[in-house]
Structure formats: C-alpha cells, structure tokens
Amino acid sequence: LNIENYPTISSLSYAIFRSKFLKENMIPITSGKVFIWLKDSYTGGSTDMYIPYGKDVKVYDGTSLYPSQMKFNKFPVGPIYTFEGDVTILDKDKFYWIADSVVNTKRDLERPYLQIHHKINGSLRTVALNGKFEMKIHSCEYYNSLDDYDINIKNGYLFQSDYIFSDFVDDLFKLRKSYPKDHPMNLVCKLIMNSLYGRFGMRIINNIQTFLNK
C-alpha cells in the first residue's frame, strides 16, 4: 500500500487489515441507533497506579499487550440479532453478546472493575462502582465477573464470535521482530498493530473541506 494515500497511522492500519486480512461478510457495518448503543458499551481501559514500597521492586512490561488480546480473544462478527431475556443459555464459545443489565456487587470490593460512564460536575467520567447500578455489559465481562457481581441480563444484541485479528497480529509481530528495537520499522509495526482496534469505534462524522470564494 502507498502510505501517501493514508494521512494517519490508524487509517493505514485499517487499510492493511481490510485489503489483506478481512474475510467477506465477517464484520457488520453499524450506524444510527445501533452504533450509538454499541459504542456506549465501551468505556476504555482501567489503570491502577501502585506506590512501590520496599527495596526489591520488580517492574515488568508486556510486549505487544493490546495486540495479544486482539489475537487470543474472540470478537463479535456476522449478522446482528436482538434478544430479550436470559441469553446466557446459549453456548458462550459460539456467541458474543452485549446487553443492558442490572448489576450488584456481592460485597464491597476494594477495587471494583465493571465500568460505566457517569456525569460528574457536568463532564462524562468513567467510574467503577460498588453497589447496584445499570450498565451495558459484554459477554466476556459477564463471565469474567460472576465471582464478584450478581448480574441480571435484560436485553441486547447478539452476534457470532470469531478470532478475526490473529493473522493480522501474527504477520505484523513477525515483521516487527525482524528489525532491532532501535530501527524505525520496529516502531512502525508496533504503531500499526496498536492502531487498528480503535478504528472500529470511530464516530461516523463526515467532514468536507472545500475552497470557496467570498
């Protein structure tokens, strides 16, 4: 691909994925109310900062942490269906769903981890709560949090699931490792891998630039 056709790294990453790795009829195009509803279920990452007490402190850095999650986890694909009621009766290995739910912590958690967007002093913030609240929950979050939360599923959207980023990550990571860490191509490959996933959550806004006389 000619990089001069792509003004950002994320657009280049997206073009590489679409031209080389995207299977036909795999990822549904969403718009309107469906897109807004689905986008609202994504709240961003959670980060904790720990004060390192003591002398023997070991610090670890993950290599390609985000791309590794893209490689080893299934994502929603195929047609979009709506559902009502207890979707958990379906095979969790075959289906991916996102649902409106009522959530309640089983006890006060020192570090609650299910997140929602909530307005605080007029601005939208990401918070993780103790107690009872409503949220849009992904199936992977649901199965990961049953030890700490009681969750009542109401309704939502149902998909099939598949490993859609594995080949993309494998090829880019292999290319990255073929260059030393101080080589520009090592960084380029890293940025291309890290820039793809967020591309699918971009707001649908079309900007048009034109030159006009008075």
N, C-alpha and C positions, 0 to 999 in steps of 0.2 A: 504494500500500500504506500502511496505517496503521502508522506507526512504533511506536505504543504496543503493538502485538502482538509486537514483536521486542525482547528485552531487550539484545541486543548488536549491534554493527555487523556482525559476521560472519553472524549469523542473518538480519539484514535483507538483506545482500548475497546470501546463499543463496536467500532468498525471491524477490528480484528476478530472479535467474537462472532459478529454476525456473518462475516464473509468466510470464516474458516471452521467454526465450531457449532454454530446454531443449527439444530435439527428443525426440519419443516414441521409446522403446526405444533410446536413444543411450548412456546411461551405466549399466553394470550395477551392481546393489546387491550388495556383497560382505559376507560375515560369516564368523565362525568361523575355521577354519584358513586359508582362502584370504585373508581380510582380514589376519590376523596376518602371514602370509608376505609379502603385498604391502607392508604397512606397514613391515616390516623392511627393505625395499629403499630406503626414503627415509632419507637421513642428514642432511639440512639443507644449508644453504648453506656455501660456503667463502669466507673473508675473509682477505686479506693486508693487513698494515699496513707501509707503506714509510716510512722516515725520509727526509724531503725535504732532501737536501744541495743547496747552491748557492743563488744569489740568484733566478734566473729560474725559478720554480716555477709551473706552470700547474695549476690544480685544476678538474676537470670533475665535474658532477653530472648523472646521467641523469634525464630526465623520464619518469616512469612506467616505470621499468626492468622491474620484475616483470610488470606488465600487458602490456608489449610482448612479453615472452617467451610469455605466455599467448596473445597474438594471433597471433604468427608461427610457432608451433610446433604440431605435431600431438600429440594425446593419445590414450591407449587408450580405445576405445569398443566397443560391441557385445558379442556373446557371448564368454565366456571359454573357451578351449581349453587343454588341457595338451599339452606336446610333449616329446619325447626327442631328443637329438642335435643336429645342426647346423642350427639354424633360420635361419642367415644365407643359406641358399639361396633363401629367399623374398624377394619384392620389398620392399625397405626403405621404399618410399614408400607401400605399401598396408597394411603390418602394423606393429604395435608389440608388442614382447615384453619380458618381464622374466625373467631366467634365473639359475639357480645356475651359477657359473663358477669356474674356476681361473685366476688372473691372475698374470703375472710381468712385472716391468719389464724392458725390453730393455737398460737401463743404469741406473746410479744417477741419478735425476732430482733436480735442485736443488729443484724444487717438485712432488712427486708430487701428483696431483689426484683419482685414484679413491679414494673414501672408504668406510670400513666403521665399524660400531660395535664397540668393543672395551672390555672391562672393565679398568680401571686402578685399582688400590687400592680395589676394591670398587664403583666407580662406572662407569657406562657413558659412554664418551667417543667422540667422532668423530675418527678418525685417518686420515691418508693415508700409505701405506707405500711403501717401496722393497722389492724382492724378490718372493717368491712368497706368495700368500695366496688365500683363497676369499672370494667376495662375490656378492651378488645384483646383477646389472648390468642396467640398462635399455638397450634397443636404441640409443637416441640417445647414451648414454655409450660404448657399444661402438664405434660408427662414428666417434666423435669422438676416440678414444684409440688407434687402431691404430698410429699412428706411434711410440708410446712404450711400448706394452704388448703382450705375447703373451697372448691370451685364448682359453681352451678352454671352449666352451659345453657344459653337461651336460643340463639340462632346465629347464622353467619353464612360464610361462603366456603364451599368445598372444592378441592382440587385433587388431581392425582399428584404423585410425587416422584422425583427422579433426581439423579446426580447429573446436573446439567453443566457444571463448571469444571469437572475433573480433568478433561483433556486440555482445556484452556490453561489451567493452573500447571499441569504437568509439563506442557511444552514451554511455557514462559519460565518456569522454575529451572528447567533443564538448560535453557538458553542463558538464564542469569548465572547459573553455577559454572558455565563455561568461560566466564570472564572473572578476573580478580576483583576484589571488593572495591578497589580504588578506580576501576575502569568505568567510564560513563555508561556503557551498555548495561552494566550490573544495576545501576540506579534506574535506568530507563525501564528495564524489565520489572524491577520492583514496583515502580510507579504505575506501570500498565496493569500489573496484577491487582494492585490495591485500588485502582480507579474504576473497575468495571461494575462492582455490585451496586454502588450508589447511583449509577446511571439509570437503573431501572426505577428509581424512586423520584426522578426529577419531576417537578411540576410542569404541567402541559401549558406553557406560555409561549406564544409565537411573537417574537419581536421582529419588526420590519424596519430596516434603515433605508432611507431614500434621500437623494439630494433634490432640494426644491428651490425654485427662485422665490422672490418675495411674494 
